[in-house]
Amino acid sequence: MSRVVQAVGLDVGTSKIRCIIGELSEKGTLDIVGIGEAEAKGMRRGIVTATEAVTDSIRQAVEEAERVSGLEIQKVTINISGEHLRGENKQGVVAVAGAGREITEEDVARAMESASAMSLPAGWEIVERIPQEFIVDGQDGIIEPVGMTGARLESRVHVVTSPSAGRQNLVKAIHNAGLEIEKMTLEPLAAAESTLTDDDKEYGAALVNMGSEITSLMIFERGAVRHTAIFPFGGMYFTRDIAHGLRVSIPEAERIKRNYGCVASFLMDEREKQEIIEITPVGRNEKRGLSKEILCDIMSPRAIELFQHVAHEINLSKRQISSGVVLTGGSVLIRGMVEIAEQVFDAPTRIGVPRSDIFGGLIDEIQTPAWATACGLALASMELQLRTSPSKSAARRVAQWLGIFREKFMTL
């Protein structure tokens, strides 16, 4: 094990736990060298409900990634999730205290703190402060104010809060697995970092990450996060609809959904609509037939309903999404999800997968929206390590290329 682990992302989801191990290549890409996946147990809607079960699932995913890479890991960057996450846009202002009125990192930190000063309910905490822009003596749109001259520094920050108990229980499960936490990053932010381009973020895009029981929305505009929302639903709704409508078990319904599910009947010709699927109802040994058309009729209304909730939130945000909607998460793999989403959102819609210009190595093995969050977490891990090694000029250049300075003042 002579290689040094550069980055580890651990996506702790409700149905799956995924681990990515990456290394910095000479080309400046994050090469994936280890991949691990395990069924998640002890999680519900992004929250730990059974610590020991979650710990066991984490160990399985991490050990698989270690076997693939031949590496042993100690630190991981993990996702922050949960149905109670709340995002707000805040603004703060401070007087520049630096010599000669030159703005320092300390001034920026004070401006961020000023914007984040807010009254929180008991048991809640700030889990992410995402800078949007800075204003120096009335001049707005500034991304990097350090070194500029001015007397007044304003900051606009997207602040995300959450109940502290959820984070604490996840931290405990990670530590019980023998791992240290390097960094914690919002789940939709991680998915966005691995799939969206700079143009997407600049001109406006909505990242919709649909997991098993949680769907998160993050809207970007003018290069920064402008809106965050969480919905307590996901792909499990389709599974339950199938189980209820066809009188089958949840595992059987999940199998049917994954193998034959479609939410857009117009994608099937008449022959495919009449194709018969064999299913096994609960409590019976004999199988019975089901046409794909009937299955689609069960699933399609739910897809429309779920996307309508998200579309309503986008409309409420009053943000422009000229680059459209990007779908990530394992649940968007159901056939027809993009087509239905495009109709509901009335905007260009595409599946978001880890970008091949950022990632290398085993990236072809995980070119699906299900791995977007894990890859984004590994990227966040890489950026943190590069930021803390400024003595290496090559690393500093790569860090700048990866966009590290956009998050220079992000605190957890």
N, C-alpha and C positions, 0 to 999 in steps of 0.2 A: 504494500500500500504506500507507494512512494509519492503518488499524486496528492495534491492538496485539494480538499473540497472547497470549491469557490462559492457555491450557492445551494441552498436546500429550501424548497417550498413544500409545505405540508398543508393540503387543503382538507380540513375536517368538515365534511358535509353530513347531511342527515342520513343519506343512503349509502354513500361511498366515502372512503378516505383515500386520498391520492398523494403520493410523494414523488417529488422531482429532485434529482441531484444534477447539478450542472457545473461546468467548468468554463472559464474564459478562454476563448481560442485566440490565436494570433490574428485572425481576421476581425476580431472584435465582436464575434457572436457569442452567445451563451450556448455552448454545446451540451445537450442533454446526454448524460452518461448513465443515469440510473432512473428507473421507473418502477413504482410500486403501487398496488391498489388492493384494497380490502373492503369487505362489506362493513358498513358502519353499524355498530350496535351501541345502544345507550344514548342516542341522540334523538331529539324531537324539535323540529322547527329551528334548527341551528343552535339549540341549547342542550347542554349535558344533563341527562336524566339519570345516568348510572355511570359513575366515574370509572369503576373497574372495567366495565364492558368497553367503554371508549378507549381506555388505556390499552387493552388487548388488541383492539382493532388498529390503533396507531402503530403498535409494535409490528403487527403483520405487514402493514403497508411499508413501513420503514425498512424492515428486514428484507423484504423483496427488492426494494430499491438498492439496498446495500449489496445484495447478491448480484444484481445485474451490473452494478458499477465496480464491484470489488473494493469498495470504500466503506469506511466506518464513520458515521456521522454523530455529532454531538449537539449541534445547534440547528434550529429550524426557524424559518419565518412562517407564521401561521395567519389564517384568515380570521377576521372579526365578522360575525354574522349574528342573526337573531331577529325575530319579528319586531322587537321593540326599539331598534335603532332609529334615531331621529336626526335629520340634518337641517341646519339653519344657516342662513347667510348673515354674518355679523360684521360690524365695522368698528375700528378703534383708531385713536389718534394719540400721538406723543410728541413732545418737543425733542428735537435732535440735541443730544448732549455731547456729541463727539467734538474733539478739538477742531476749530476752524469750520464748524458745522458740517463736517464730513460724516455721513451716515455709516455707522458700524453695525456689526452683527448683533451687538447688544441692543442697539436702537431697534433693529428689526424684531428681535425677540420680545422687547417691551411692547412694540406695536401689536404683535400677535397676541400677547397676553391681554392687552387692553381690549382687543376685539373679542377675546374668548371669555371675558369676565361676564358671567351670567349666573343667575340663581337656578340651581338644579333641585329637583325633588330628592327627598331622602333616598339614599341607596343608588343614586345615579352618578355617572362620571363622564367626563369628556374622553372619548376614545380616539378621536382624530381631529387634527386641525389642518385643513388644506388651504394654503394661500391661493387667492384668486388674482389679486393685483395689489400694487402699492401706489400711493399718491404722494408725490413730493411737492410741497408748496403749490398744490392745486393741479399739478401735472399728473394725469392718471395714465393707466395702462402700463405701468412700470413693473417688470418682472423681477429684476435684480437691482435693488436700490443701494446695496453696499458700495461705498466709494463715491457716491454722488454727494453733492452739496445742497443743503437745504436747512430750513428751520423747523419745518412741520412735516411729520411723516404719518400718513394714514395707511391703514391696512384693511383690506377686505378679505375675509376668511370664511370658508365653509366649515362650520363646526358640527361634528357628529357626536351625539351622546347616546348612552345606553345604560341599563341597570348594571351595576358593577358585579353582581353575583354571577351572572352568566360568564363573564370573562374570567373571573376567579376560578370557577369550576373547570373551565377548559384548561387554564394554566396548570391546575392541579393534575389533571389527566395527562398533560404533556410531561410534567415533571415525574409522575409515577412511571412513565415509559422510559425514564432515564435520559431525557432530552432537556436541553436548555432552550429558552425562547430568545431568539436573536432580535426579532421584530414582529409586531402585529400590524396587519394591514387590512383595511376594509375589503370584504370579498368582491363587491362590484368594481372597486378601484383596481384590484389586482387583475381581474378579468379584462378590464379596459386597457391596462398597460400592455398586456400581451397581444391584444387584437386590434386596437384602434391606431390609426395613423395620426400624425400631427395635424394633418388637414382635417380629419374627422373632428378632432377636439377644437380646432380653430373655428371652423364654419358651423359647428353645431351637430351633435350626434347624441342619440339616446342608447345607452347600453342596458339591455334587459337580460339579466342573468336568472334563468329559471332552473331551480334545483328541484328536489323531491317535494319539499313542503314549504319552501321559501322562494319568493321571487323578488329580486332587487332591481331598482331602477336608478341609474345615475346619468344625469344629463350634463354634457360638456358644451361649452360655448366660449369663444375667445380664448381658447387654450386652457381653460380651468373648469373645475367642477362647479356647477351652478345649482344643482338640485339633486337630492337623494330621497328615495322613498322605498319602503319595504312592504311587501304584501304577504299575508299568511296563507299562501297557496302555491302549488307547484304541480309537478308531474304526477304526484300521488292522487290528485283529484281524478285524473283519467283512469288510473288503476281502480279506484273505488267505484267509479261509475260503471266500469266493465264488470266488476265483481257483483255489484248490485243488480245490474241489468240482465246479466247472464246466469246469475246464481252460481258463481264459481268462487273458489278461494282467492285470497289476495295474491299468493304466489302464482296461481294459474292465470289470474287477470294480468299480472305483470308480464308473464311470458307472452300472452296474447298481444298485449300492447307493444312490446318490443319487437316481436316477430312479424306482426300483421297490421299494426296500428296505422291509421291514416285519418287525418282530420279534414281533408279536402276531396270530396267525391268527384269533383271535376278533373282530378288528376288520373282517375281510373276510367278505362273504357268499359263497355257493357260486359265484355267477357270477364274482365277482372272482377267487376262488381258481383258477378254470380259465382265466383270461385268459393268453394266451401272450405271452412276451417273446422278442424275437429277439436271439440272442447269437452272437458270432463266436469259436469256439475258437482257441487258439493254433496257428499253423501251417496253418490252413485258410482258404480263401477263402469257402466257402459258409457260410451262416448256419443255425442250428438253433433250434428252439423250446424254451422253458422256461416252465412254469406258475408263476404267482406263489406258489402254495401250496408248491411245492418250494423256491423261493427263501426263503420264510419259514421252512421247516423247517431250512434251512441256518443262518439267522441267529438264530433264536429261542434255541437252547441257549446260544449265546455271550453273548447279552444277559443271560440268567439267571445264567450263571457270573460275568460281570464284576460285576454288581450284588451277587451273594452275597459276593464278596470285600470290597466296600465295606461291606455290611451287617454282616459279621463284625467289621470294624474299629470300626464305630459301637457295636456291642454291647460290645466290649472296653473302649471309652472310658467306659462306664457313665454316659453323659450323657443327659439328657432332651431330646428334640427334639419338644416339644409343637407347634411350628409346622411340623413336617414336614421334607421334603427338597426342596431347590431344585436343579434341574439346569441347568447352563450349559455352554458349549463347543459347537463346531460338530457334534460327533458325536452329541449328544442330539437332533438334528433328525430322526433316523431315525424313521419312523412306528412308534408303539407303545412307544417307550422309556419314556414316562411311565407307561403302564399296567402294563408289566412291572416297572418300578422300584417302583411302589406296592405291587404284590403281594409283591415280595421284601422290601422294607423294612417292610412292614406299617405304613405311616405315610402321611399326606397328602403327595402329591408333585406338583410343578408345574414348568413350564419357567420359568427366570429370564431376563427380558429387561431392558434398561436402563429404569429407571423414568421415566415421562413427567412426574412431578412434580418431578424433579431436572433432566432434560435437555429442551432445546427445539431449535429450528432444524431440522436435517435428521434429527432423531431417528426419524421414520417410515421413513427409508431403512434403518435398522439395528436395527429392533425384533426382533432375533433373539438367541438365546443365544450365537451365535458372536461377537458384538461386546461381550459383557458385560465381558470383561477390558479391552479397549481403552478402553471408556467409563469404567471404574473407574480406570484409569491417568490419564486426562485429568482426572477428578475429583480425584485425589491431587495432580496438578500444580497445579490451581486452588487447592486448599486450602493448598499450600505457599506459593504466591505471595501469597495473602491473609494468611497468617500472618506473612510477612516485610514486610507493609505495614500495620503497626498504626496509622499516623497517619491513615488514612482510616477515619472512623467508619462510613461506609456499608459499606465492604468488611469491616470488623470484624463488623458485624451479620450480613452474608451468610455470613461465615466461621462464625459461631456457628450459624447455621441449618443449614449443611451438615454440622455435627457435627465441625468441625475440632478443638475442644478435647478430644474423645475421644482424639485422637492427638497431643496437644500434646507429650508426652514420648517419642514414638516416635523411636528412633534407628536408623540403618542401619549 
